[in-house]
Amino acid sequence: MLLTVLAFVVALGLLIAIHEYGHYRTAVACGVKVLRFSIGMGRPLLRWRKKNSDTEFVIAALPLGGYVRMLDEREGDVPAQERHLAFNNQPLRSRALIVAAGPAANLLLAVLLYALVNWMGVQAPKALLASPVPHSLAAEAGLQAQDWVQAVQTVGGQPRNLRSFDDLRWELTQAVVDGQDLQLHLTDRQGQRPRQVLLPLSTVQTSEVDAALMQRIGLLSPWMPAVVGEVLPDSPAAAAGLQAADQVLAIDGQPIGDGAQLRALIRQSTSGQSQQWQLERDGQSLVLAVTPEIITTEQERYGRIGAMIGAAPEMLTVRYGAVEGLLAGAQKTWDIGILSLKMMGKMLTGQASVKNLSGPLTIADYAGKSASLGVTQYLLFLALISVSLGVLNLLPLPVLDGGHLMYYLWEALTGRPVSEAWMQGLQRIGVTALLFLMSLALFNDISRLFA
């Protein structure tokens, strides 16, 4: 719990600070006097001034936000000798740059974080497929356990090489959101016998991008050997004599290809009858009688043996060179930003569920989980949230940076600013819309907690 809170506060503080620093530095560069730079809202906890600076730096009590207060005639009297330093008296180009600099700083941070991970290198599972879910899209397309996906391409597109199973999952998600089929370039586990398989992802009807999406596609995890892991005491596995590191070769004469197939067979075992498990232990073959216990819930009925199934997947180190890593970081930021906008558009048109929205509770939970997995995963989490923050602030809602840019676009097209009356009305609409979105995201968070 403490790690979750700490990781969340650090993430939020850093991302808000970067966002506001973008506004601050651009304002100073454009000759605007900045009165206050605040991280957080509400009552100031710490405040200080740099020597020979007009800006008061503040850390406030509520970490959910921040602001840069600039000299502005719309917010109070400005001495005549300082009017040229006021924000409202700056050229349209300067005002637009100052407003856009906040989201741009978040997007630039994401590029640098992704690039840093690319340079450091990350352990990722090889794009080696487990047994597809029976009767799924992947199974019907002819995909098999230990197929190695080397590259993918959309119809009419160029092949894109994959470095890991995570890359494959990302490509599948993008193809579903875009409503496009995906061609998989495959080899066997040794890199031999190349072939191609078309996944008709355009037929996938889904309103949520979640774990159930991969279930429908049929590719849940990378290939793992059918090895028994930790065996719980007083479990059916213990009673049958199963031990850790036992390799399962067959059940009732049916060959077992990998851990995914073995887990599926165990869950489907709801007859209460004993099964003959053919194993290999320390180089010796043996057969044990295993009777899975039957678990019944309101949603389903399934078998369980009380043991971990499947060894670790085959891992590789994904690392990029200096320029390649930076370009890949920029591409990743672009891809996630575009995907976010597409999902928002689908939610507005009813093609995607609003359950895809996440609020502070979900973000805090992911912050803690990513931090517990190490520095690399936490950096990837920060990059993802930084992209989301940058994209969110560019939306044309009047209370966000994108709303102000919308005002400036009107001014550029018509030669006159938005009237005060219109601006006040649009601000009220924007506040209402933002509060609705925040409430909906928080409701989704609570629903997930009690699901």
Secondary structure by P-SEA (a helix, b strand, c coil): caaaaaaaaaaaaaaaaaaaaaaaaaaaaacccccccccccccccbbbbccccccccccccccccccccccccccccccccccccccccccaaaaaaaaaaaaaaaaaaaaaaaaaaaaabbbbbcccccccccccccccccccccccccccccccccbbbbccaaaaaaaaaaaaaabbbbbbbcccccccccccccccccccccccccaaaaaaacccccccccccccccccccccccccccccccccccccccccaaaaaaaaaaccccbbbbbbbccccccbbbbbbbbbbbcccccccccccccccccbbbbbbbcaaaaaaaaaaaaaaaaaaaaaaaaaaaaccccccccccaaaaaaaaaaaaaacaaaaaaaaaaaaaaaaaaaaccccccaaaaaaaaaaaaaccccccaaaaaaaaaaaaaaaaaaaaaaaaaaaaaaac
